[in-house]
Every structure is written in C-alpha cells, then in structure tokens.
C-alpha cells in the first residue's frame, strides 16, 4: 500500500513538474508578465526628390498598469499633479478602472518632456507607472504641405471596433486627413509586443524595458510626384493677404507637382495631443485655413470655360477655325431683349477662333454658344465630366457644379430656362462652379492628345483616364494657337511671357459674391519654345481682381522656376516680361518674330 501511494505520488509529481512543466510555466509567466503594445513608426512621406513631408521624431506615452481600483485611482490622482490629462482621456481612464480592465490604462500619447522628467524623478512614488518612448509624427514642410499630407490622431472606439483596425490597441495613431488618411493601410505598419515583469500587487519589478520582444514592423514609405521646392516657391510668391490655390500637373504622367492652398496651418499642431484652444482658433478662423481651396472649394471658372465652348463648337461642326461671327464685337451683343457685354468696352472687331481666344472676346463666344444650343451644350459638358470629380487620390474632393439639364433651373430657381442661359455658360458664368484641380485637368487634356489621366499624388497610384475631348488633333492645335497668342504681343497676358519658355494660357476674371472683387484665374501649359508643353499650371486668387494682372504672373513665375530647374538654366528672380521692363533688361526675346531683334 505504501509503495502504491509513493508510486502514485511520483506519477503525479512527474506529470506536474515534467510533463506539464510548460503549462505551469506559461501560467506563472502570465501572472508575472504584462504584455505591452509597441506602436510602429509610420512610413515616411517624401517628395519626388526625396525631401520628407512627414517623418517621425521621439515622443512619450504614459500608462498605468492594471491593479486594484483603489490603487489605480490613487496613482491616477497623483499623476495628474504633474501631467495634464484631457477630459475625454480622464473619462476613459475612469471607465477602465471601474471595469477592471486588464490592459494598461493610457493617460497620454504625447506627454511633454518636462512632465516626463517630473514623473521619472519621482519614480519610487509611481511603481505602476509606465513611461515609454514612441514615434511621434513630424511635418518638416509645415503649412506649405498641410492640405496634402493631412494629419493624424489617436484611434477612437468606433475604429477599434471596425474590421479595418482589427486587433488594434488604444493609443494607436492613425491618419485623419490628406495622404495620412488616404494611404493609412500602407503607412500604419504592424505593432510589436514586449513584456514587463510585475509582482503580486502589480508593481513593475526589474527593468522597464522588459523582454521577450516581438519586433514592430514600420509602415511603408510613400514617394510622391510632388515637388516641395516648387511648393515653397509658390508660397513665396503668392499674393500676400489673399487666399486661393495653385495646381501644377506633369504633362507626361498627369502627376501632381504642386497642390498649394492658402491660407493654411501648421500640421504639427495635430501631430500629438491637440490643444483645444488652438483647435478652436483654427476651426473658427473666418479665413478657413483648414479648407483646401485646391480640391474642395469651387469658383465660377470665367473665361477658361470659353475653351470648352470652342471645343464643343468644333466637335459638333457648328464652327470652323476660320469662321468669323455675323456680328463683329463692338463691346456688346444684343439678344433676348438685353445687351450682353464684352469685357472690352470698345470691342474687338471681327475675329476668327484663334483671335477670339487670344483676346478673350465674349461676343464671339456668345454667338458660338447660340449655334451649339442650350440642350446640346448641357449634354456635352456633362459628358466631359464637369459635373463630377477628377478622381484625385486625396479625400475631400468636391464635385463640380454644372446644370445637368433644364430641370436644374426648375429645381433651383422655379422656372424653365430660355435659350439665352447658354450665353452665360459659354463664358464661365451663371450656375457653374469648378475646383482649380478640375480646370487644371482639362487644360492637361488640351496640352496632351485631348485626354487626361486622373491626377495623382502618389507615384504608384493606379492610372485611369479621367477626361477626354472628342476632337481632332488639328482642332486641338487651333485651340493651342489661340492660347499661344495670349502671351504674345497684343495678348491679354503679354507682360507675363517668359524668355526661355512658351506660355499657352488663358486669363479669367470671374464674378464673385456681390460687392466683392472678382476672382482672378490663369491657366496655362508651358514648355520650351518650339517644344512640347511639360507642365500645366492653374492659379486661382480669391478676390484677386484681374486675371492678367494677378494670376497670370503667378503662373508664369511658377513655370519658370520649375522648368529652369528641369533644363539646367540658372534661376532668376527677374522672370516675366513685366519684370524685365522694370529692371531695364534687354527684351528683344519678346519681340514678334518678323521684327528686328
């Protein structure tokens, strides 16, 4: 009997200490170890030359390890003497303590160095406090790239419960807007795990660094089409005190070289814990610095839409390039019992299509629009996509406004439209509004073969066709010839011509709200003289006034800066013909080809 009992004990001891040793060891480890999530560094966002628009620096997080509710409350109250904890964060911590959550309670994801130093100095008083270094987002480009890069923030409960963030832990930093949001799945990375050793009361013993580390996987990097040098130049020359946007597209790829919007803000404000006072200041600022005027704001496009009228006229065969309208421009056109005025009070006389584009003659395009007809104009413009979006790989793009049919006037104004409505549409006025990005996309189609891909920020974004004109190359060249004349002698933007590069542009001075100055537009494709266009640029200066006086030099100076860099020509602060005149430089390059130089 004794031998049997001893044998049984041997079997039981063997089973417990040898056969199930790993099970008991695991249970012991689970009692003395606490797993901690290691947030991964987000991927770096770089421009086309490798300059960072977003990278990471060192930040600090503060957590309390789980223990009895009384002990955790005591620790929390003492920590608050040295660390500012927001109301929402405090409420979440109290709820976790009440629920006896086994996870560490996160008190801050962006503690200041001074607060961390104060807590570390009093480490013996906070045995359950865990202070960790973690990657913090940094935006070296500041306000220049704010609307493109966007911002980040701490994951919320709704996101934690979603399939997209399955397995994520509180405290994870995720994209909130811009590229940070658009490419979250690439930039986020995979968190790691490390363990710290605690005693029976939950206090950390041994090293805070822990052990048995599962390495975090950094997020993927993004390389953009964007040219940060160009963006900074635009920021430098944009008219001070005015809002607006500048969009620059690469003609070959359709990639976005610049997407500048002003006024702007410093995205570093949103890289950690957002100061509520700063948030109120930005969100309530009447200048709306958080508003991306390049892809979200819409404005009457004005004269750049005359090119669309011309293209539809050529496409439908109602005009030919050499046609002159029955009524020569004398400063106004009489139709429907009223006078429809041209911007030039003295008139432009009799013009063909290239002359009408060069001089931006309203009277010519009024008559072209009447030949097209209202219904056909509405149908064709909507087919081109002016009532939709460009499909840019950024959140927040606004669809353009263009009447989808006669019912638009019935729904909006309570009457059926008459044929005369087409006159306003022909010159970019009336119930029509477009984003600067949309205007840039259709100018890109004119600079190419009549089609344009969807504009993209990310170099590896899939390419899709976003715009197409159904016109012949011969007719496209007629349009280009008219645009070429805009910056030649006698053109509306002659003083914005460049020495080394040819500017094919169109001015626009679009009506704004009553009592405010007009919006200033200029859209152009630019390339070496005698060569193909290499860049398309559109500038919109809100309440800027004359397109030829304000937006045109902005576009020309932007193009000159970029193309000089591309072609190895030394850059100069004296760029446009106007500046050459003012500086007393030789302007022989600006004379017509048939004149003595």
SULNORLIN-V857018 format. One line per field, one symbol per residue. burial: 1 if it has 9 or more other ideal C-beta (glycine too) atoms within 8 Angstrom, else 0. Layout:
burial->???
This chain:
burial->000000000000011100011001000000001101111111111111001111110011111111100011101101110010100011011101100000011111111000110110010001011110011111111111111111111110001100001001011111111111111101111011111111000111000001001001011001111111111111100110011111111110011111111101101011110100011001001000100111111011111111111111111100101000100110111010000111010011001111111111111111111111110111111101011011111100110111100101110000001010111011111001011111111111111101111111111000000111101000110111111111110011111111011111111111010000011111111111000011111111111111110111111111111111100000000011111110000010011000000
